[in-house]
Amino acid sequence: MHAIALGLTALLLSASAFAAGPPPASAAPAPAAAPLRCAEDAEGGACVWGRVEGFDAGAVQVRGLHVALAGITAPGRKDLCGAKSSKDEFDCARPARKRMGELVAKGVACEILDVASGQVWGRCKVADGDLGRLMVSAGLARAAKDGPYAEAQKQAVTAKRGLWAADMVLPRDWENARRKAEDED
C-alpha cells in the first residue's frame, strides 16, 4: 500500500510539472523550494499534505479534509475581544486568520493524530515550522491544557503578544465584564 501511495505521489508530481509547461526562455530558473511532505511513519500513520484550500484561525482544509490543529484553541469568528482603554470591541479571530493565511500560503503537511466525533485532529507543519506552535507563540491562539505548546504560550504571555497584550480583554473575560456593566445600568 505504501508503494502504491509513493507511486501515485510521483505520478501526480510529474503530471503537474508537465501541465505547467516549460518556463519562458528569458526567465532565469528560480531555486525550487522542497514541497512540504509528511515524515515516513513505520506504523502506517495517516498524513495529508499540499496546498491549503481553506482555513480559519484553528484549522486548515487540505485535499478536501478539514483538519483542526491539535493542541491549540483559537478564537472563533463570533468571539469578540475588547480594549480596556477604549472599551472597543473587535473580532479577535481576525489577526489569527490573517497570520494563518500568511503561514499556510506555501502549503502544509498535516499528520493526522485523531478522529473523534466527526472531527479530524492533526499536527501541521508549514515552511516556518510547527503551525500550532507558531500560532501560540504569536499570541494568536491558546495552548490546550496539558498540550505541547505550554512553553510557547508562556513566552507569548511574557512578551504580551496578541491575545496577551496588556490592553486586551479576552472573549470570556470581555463577556463577563459586559454583562456586569449591563447589570449596573
N, C-alpha and C positions, 0 to 999 in steps of 0.2 A: 504494500500500500504506500509506503514511504517512497519507494522508487517511482511509482506512478505519479505521486504528487510532485516529485522533483522533475520528472519528465514533462508534466503539464506546465509547471512553472517555467521551464526552459522554453517550451513552445510558445507560451504567452509572451515572454520577454522578447523572443526573436520576432514574433509576429508584429509586436508593437514597434519594434525598431524598423521593420520594413514598411509599415504603414506610414511612418513619419516621412519617409523619403530621404534622399541624401541631403546633406547640408549644402547651403549655397556655396558656390565656388569662392566668393570673396570673403566669406566668414571664416575666421580662424576657429578651429575646434576648441571649445571650452573644456576645461578639465571636468570629467564626469564624476559626479558625487555618487558614491555607492548607495544603492537603494536600501532603505531600511528593511530588514528581514528579521524574522524571529530566530532565536537561537535553537539549535537542534536539541531535542528532548528525547532521551533514550526511552522514556516511558510512554512515548506517543502522545504528549500533551498537545492541546489544540492551540492554534495561533492564526491570526488574521493580520494581513499587512497590505498596505497600498495607499492610494490617495483617499483622503477623507472626503466623504460625500456630504456630511453634515455634522454639526457639533453644537453643544451648549456648554455651559460652564463646568459640567462634570461628566460629560460623556461624548463619545465620538461614534460616527457611523462609518463603517468601512465595509465595502463589498456587501452592502445591504444588511449588515449586522450592527445592531445598536449595542455598544459596549460601554457600560458605566465604569468609571475609574474606581477601582478598589482602593480603600484606604483614605478617601477624602470625602468631604461633604462640601459641596459648592452651593452658593446662593441660588435660589430658583428665580425664575422670571418674575414672579409676583412678590418676591422679597424686597421690602423697602428698607434702606438704611437711612440714617439721619446724621446731620452735622450738628453737634452740640451748640456751637456758637451761633449758627444762623437758623437753626430749627428747620432747615430744608430737608425734604425727603427726596430720595433718588433711588433708581434701580441699582441695587448694589451688585447685581449679577453682570451688569454691562461691562465693567472693566475686566471681569473674569472671561466673558465671552470674547472680548477684543483680544486679550492676550492668548486665549486658547486658539483663536484663528491664526495668529502670528506663528504660534508654535507648531501647529499641525499643517502649515502650508506646504511643507516639503514631504509630507506623508507620515505614516505612523505604522508601528508594528505592535500589536497587542497580543500578549499571552493571556489566554482565557483561563481564569482561576476558578470560577464557579458559575453555575447556572442555578438560580433559586427563584421560585415564584415567577417564572417567566422572564426574569432579568438576567442578562449576561454580565458578569463582572470580570474585569481584566486589569492587568498592569501593562501600560502602554509606554513605548519609547518613541521619541522624536529625535530629530537631528541634534538637539541640545541636551538630550538625556531623558531621564525618567519624567514623564509628563505629570504624574501626580505630585512628585517632589517639586517640580518647577512651579506648579500652581500654588502649592502650600508655602513654599519659601518666598514667593512673591506676595504672600498675604492675601491671595485671591480665593482661597479655599481653606477649610479647616481640616486638620488631621483627624481621622477617625480615632476614637478611643482605642488604645492598645494596638494601633496600626503602625506601619513602618515609617511614618513621617512626623513623629512627635518632635524629633530634634529640629527638623526643618521649620515646624511651626514655632518652636521656642525661639529660633533665630529671627523669624518674621515678627514675633511679638516684641522681642528686644529692640529690633530696628524700627518698630512702629510702621511696618509696611502694610499697605492695602487695608484689609478689614481691621487691622490692629492699629491704625493711625490714631493718634491721641484725640482727635476731634470726632472720631467715628462712633456712632451708636449702632450696634449690630441689630439685625432684624428682630430677634426675640426681645432684646432689651428695648428697642425702639417701640415695639407694640405695647409693652408694659408701661413705658413712660407716656405714650399717647393716651392709653386707657386711664392712667392715673390723672392726667391733665383734664380729660373729659369728665371724670368723676368730680373733680374740684370745681368745675364750672357750674 
